[in-house]
């Protein structure tokens, strides 16, 4: 039989044992779907993953595996890409997007999870066969086998030899270089920068918040939570908050301790106010706490949110208080003034990278320029409806100098009718190393919170 005949016969009658249907496990398929949706179509993992897990019917162990795989892969994919680029025979930026995302999932299992090497490779190849096809799965197999030939420490040896600390830490801790550079600008110290970058890669555990009049911190502790270090309202919880009656019946919430501190300290400065406005209230964490404090203290609370969907979330947690839907920059259009206003302005979100894994890859310096312009406009609008003697709180979930210190200085320069208050005067007694000038600047690596920033101003009478 000639070669031509053999080839034709082989194509016409393939041997049954040369092919089997791919059988990837469901948690890995779900993880790929979420990672692909986030990376390729702009989805948000914190919205997509809980919905997918609820619909999945998975056991708790599989839910935990998928959660760690999704969030971890998105968080560490910069470093995964560096390693994969070392073994790819073509530029990594030119490789098929599906292959990139599958390989990232595989590398994460190899180096960041408790998955045996052969299982990480074979299970990821099965996933690739299902979602990409046989030929691309062969390429995935070749790449992961090369990657698995060395330990993570061995792959990072050349990185440790890089002379530029920004490039070195960007790869090692999986952050874009511009973010690492921003940390250096603020912290000035290599070890401190490294500590913060490492802290951003540790998943945040759930933190509960009690709402005055509906629940107390002691109520949360009685459920097995542990009282937070600084917030008088919070408690860290190891389980699923959704299983708690207090959460289900909206008598308590889930809120990072840093955000609780922003609301609490602002409320302390605003204790003498009759009317309070939360100007950028969605999705409602700070609004809920402020509203309950206001009700306790017989104050009138109003929330404003530009997004109708987020305004509905705010309404769910502030009870009978009014929720406006409108652009914060046009708040003067309502024809009212307030004694105290908090603006937790839209920002890069660099202070919450541990809980929003894809944010680090989505933000850019161009975003920063656009956001600082927006932040300034919101502050101007807020101050225009602030009563004499009133309190203005400017807050961001970002430590970036341009969104924090620079904006604080611009507010004072543009509005001589304001004086800056020393936020540390209202700090909890055990809160230390949290001041930047007269402002509060929390750091994840120091305080275990999101890196929140708060400046307080008083309008002269």
N, C-alpha and C positions, 0 to 999 in steps of 0.2 A: 504494500500500500504506500503510495507516495505521500509527501508532506502535504500537498494541496488537499488530497482526499481526507487525510487525517484531520486537518484543520476544519474542513467542512463538517465531517461527521461529529467532531467535538462540539461544534457550535449547534448542530441540529439535535444531538442527543447528549446533553451534559450529564455527567455522572451525578447521581443523587446525593452522594456524600460530599460533594464539593461546595454545597451551599446549604445554609440553614437560615431560617428567618431570625432577624435580630430580636433579642429579648432583653431590652434594657429595663432596669427596675424603675418603678413609677416615681420615686422621689427624685431621681436624677433627671428624668424627663421633665418633671415639673420645674426643677431648678434651672434647666436649660431654657425652658420657655420664658421664665421670669427674667433671667439674665439677658436673654436675647431681646425681650421687650424693652427692658431698661436701656440697654446699650444701643439698640438700633432704632427704636421708635419713641424714645423719650419718656418711657414709663417711670413710675416711682415705685421702688421696691417696697417701701413701707405701706403702700396702698395695695399693690398687686399680690404680694406674698400672703398676707393674712386672708385675703379673699380666696385665693387658690387653696390654701391649707384647709379653710373651713369647708370648701366644697369637695375636698379630696377624699375624706373618709379615712385618712391615714391614722395609724396608731401614733401615740405621743412620741415614741422613739423615732419614727420616720419623719414626723413633723419637725422634731429637733434637728435631725440630720439635714433635711432640706433647708431649714432656716440658717443653720451654720454654713452650709454650702453656698447659698445665695448671697447672704450678706458678706460673708468672708471673701468670696470670689470677687465681688464688686469692689470691696475695700482694697484688696491686695493685687488687683489685676495689673497694676503698673509694674510691680516687681515680677509677677508671673510673665508679663510680656518681655521683660528684659531677659529672663532665662530662656524663654522660647525662641527669642531672636538669635540666641547663640547657637541653636541647633537647627534652625530652619535654613534650607538651601536657597531660599528666596527672601527678599526683604520682608520683614514681618508686617510692615504697613501695607503690603500688596497681597497678603494672604487672604483667602476667602473669609468673610466675616463669621460665617457659621463655624468654620474650623477654629478660628481665633477663640470664640466663646467656649466651644467644647474643650479645647486644650486648656484654657484658663481654669475650667472646672476640674480637669484632670490634675493639673499642677497643684491646685489648692488641696486636693485630697492627698497628694503625695507629700506635701511639705507642711500643711497646716491642720490636718485632721488625723484622727486615729484610724486610718485606713491602711491596710497592708499594701505594700508596693504592687504586687501582682494584681490585687483586687482593684486598686485605683486605676491601673492601666487597662485591664480587661473590661471592667465595667464601663469605663469612659469610651472605649472602642465600641462596645455594644451600643452605647448611646449614639455615637457617631454613625454607626451603620443604620440606625433607625431614622435619625433626623437629617443626615447628610448624604447617605448612600455609601456603597462599598468602596469606590475609588478614593473618596475623601477620607473614609474611615481608615484606609491603609496608610494614608499620610499622617493621620492623627496617631495611629499606632507607632509609626516610625519615630515621630517627634517625642512622644511620651516615653518610649523606651530609651531614647538618648537622654532625656531629662532625668529619668529614674536611675541612670547609671552613676550619678553623683548625689551627694547629700546637699541640702540647702546651704550648709556652711561652705562646702566646696565651691558651689556656684557663686557664692558671694565673696570669695577671696579676691578676685580682681576688683570688685567694687570697693572693698576696704582699702585698696591701694590707690584709689583715685585721689588726686591732689585737691580738687575742688570740693569743699565740704557740702555745698549745696547739691551738687550732682550726686555725691556719695549718699547723702541722707535721703534724697529724693527716691533713689532706687531702693535703698535698704528698707525704708519705711513706707514705700509706695505712696508718695505724694507728688503732685506736679511741682516742678522747680520753683515756680513763682510763689507758691504757698510757703515752701521751705524758706525762701528768701525773705518773705514777709515776717516769718517767725524770727529770723536772725535780726531783722531791723528792729524788732520790738525787744527781744530778750538778750541780744548781744553776747550770749554765752553758749558755746557748743553743747555742753552737757545739758543745759536747761532746754535748749531747742530739741535735742534728741529725746529728752524725757517727754516733752509735749507731743512730739510726733508718735512716739511709742504709745502714749495714752490714747491717741486718736484711733489706734488699731485694736483697742480692747472694747468689746461690745458693752454698751451701757445696760445695766440691769434695771428693771422697772422700779420707778419711784412713785409712791402714792402720795396724794395730797388730801388732807382733811379740809373740809370747808366749814368755817365757823357758822354755828347755828344748825348745821346738819350732821357734823361729825367732829371728832377731835383726834389729835395725834395718838392719844391713849387708846382710842377705839381701833386704830390701825395696828398698834403694837399688840393689842389683845388678839388680833387675827394672825399673829406670828411674824409681823413685819418688825423691822428694827428702826428706831427713831433716827432721823437724819441728824448729821452733825451740827448743822447751822439753822436750818429752817424749823420754826416751831410748829409747822403744819405737816411736815413730811415724814415718810417712813419708807425704807428700802424693802422690797418684797421679792422673794426668790421665785414665787409661783406665777401663775397666770392671773393678772388682775381681773380679767373677765369672769373668773369663778367666784368673785366676792360679791355678796349682797349689797354692800355699801356702794360699790362701783355700778352694779346693774341698776340700782334704784337712784342713781345720781345724787348720792349723799356724800360722795368723795370722788376724786378723779386720779388720773395718772399725769404727773408733771415732773420734769427734771427739777432737782433741788435748786439749780441756778436760776431757773425761771421763777420758782417760788420766792427766792430771795429778792429778785427784781420787784415783784408785786408787793411783797411784804415791806421792803424798805421804802418804796414809793408811797405805800399807804401810811407809813409812819410819818413821813414828811407832809402828807395830805390829811393828817388826822383832824385838822381844824376846818377842812373844806366842807361846804354844803353840797356842791355839785362836782361830780367826777366824770371825766370822759376817758375811755380807752379808745384811742383814735384808730389803731390798726389791730383790731381785736381778734381776727380769725387765727387759728381755729377755735380759740376760746379758753385755753389753759389759764392765762393770767386774768382774763375777764371773769372767769368763774370765781377765782379766789378774791379778786377785787370786789366783785358784786356781793359776795357773802360777807366780806369785811364791812362794806358800805351799809348793808342791811343791818348788821349788828350795831353799827355806829350811827344809825339814823341819817345816813347820807343818801343823796340821789345819784344813782349810777346810770350812765349811758354808754353804750358800746357802738362803735362804727366799724364797718367792714366793707370793702369794695366789692368782694365776691358774694353773690347771692347764696351760693351753696355753703360757703364758709359762714356767712351771716346766720344761716339756719342752725349750724352747729353751735354758734355762740348763743343763740336764743335758747337752745336746749339746756344750757347750764347757768343762765343768769336769771331765770325765773320771770317775774313780772316786770323787770327793768326793761327799758326801751333799747332796741337794737336798730340802728340806722344802717342803710345800705347806700354807700356812696364813696366817691373818691376823697381820700383824706385831704388832698390838696385844695378841695373845694368846700371844706367844712364850714367856712364862713357863710356859705349860701343858706344855711339853715336859720341864720339870724339869731343865734344864741351864743352866750358866753359861759365859761366854766371856771370854777375855782381851782381845779387841779386836772391836768391832762397828762396821760402817759402815751407816748408814741414808741412802741416796739417796732421800729421801722423795718421795711423790707431790706434785706442785706445778703451778703454772700453766703451766710450760714457756716462760715469756717469754724465757728465755735461749737458746732454740733456734728463734726465729721464722724464721730464714733457711732452715732445713731442714724446718720444719713449717708450711707457708704458711697453712693454715686455722685454726691455733690462735689467732691474734690475733682472729679473728672469733667464736670459740666461747667464749672465757673472759670472765668478768664479775667485778665486785666481789663478787657473791654467791658465786661459785666461790672467790674468794680467802678469804672468811670461813670457808667450809666446809673448805678445804684447810688453813688454819693450825690449825684445831682438830684435824684429823687428824694433822698433823705433830707437834703437841704430845703427842698420845696415843702416837704411835709412839716418840718420844724417851723418854717415861716408861717405856714397855715395855722398850726397849732397855737403859736404865740399870738397870732392876730385875734384869737377868740379866748385868750386867757385873761381873766380879770386881774386888776391891780392887786398885788399881794398874793397872787396865785402861784401854784407850783407846776413846773413843767418837767417831766421826766423823759429823757431821751435814752432809749435802750436799743441794743443790738445783740444778736446771737453771733457775734464775730469779734475777735480781738484785733482785727486788722487796723493799723494806725490810721489809715485814711477814713475808715468808717467810724472811728471812735474819737481819738484825741483830736484829729484834724477837724472833725465835725463839731466837737465841743468848742474848740477855739473859734470856728467860724460863727457859731451861734452867738458867742459873746461879742465878737467883732461886729456882727450884723445887727445885733439887738442890745444896744447899750442900756436899754431899760431893764435888762436882766442882770442878776448877780448869781454866781455859781455857789451852791451850797456844798459843804463838805459831807459827802455821802457816808464817810466812816463814822460820823456822829450817831448814826442809826444802825451801825453794824451789830449783829449778835456779838456778845462779849468774847467768844472764842474764835471769831472769824479774823484771821491774820493774813498778811501778805496778799491782800485783796485790793489795795489802793493803787491807783495810777493818778497822781496829782490829787484832786478832790473827787475823782470818780471811782467807782467800783469796777475792778477788772478781775474777774474770776478766771482761773486756769484749770483745765481738766486734770493735768498732771499734779497739781498742788491741792485742789479742793475736791476733786472727784465729781465735779459738776460739769455741765456745758460751760464753755468759756464766754460767759455773759458779761456785758458792759452796761453800766448805768451812770448817767450824769443827771444831777438834779439842779434846776434853776428856780429862782424866785423872781417874780416880776415886781419891780419897785412900785411903791404906792405914790 
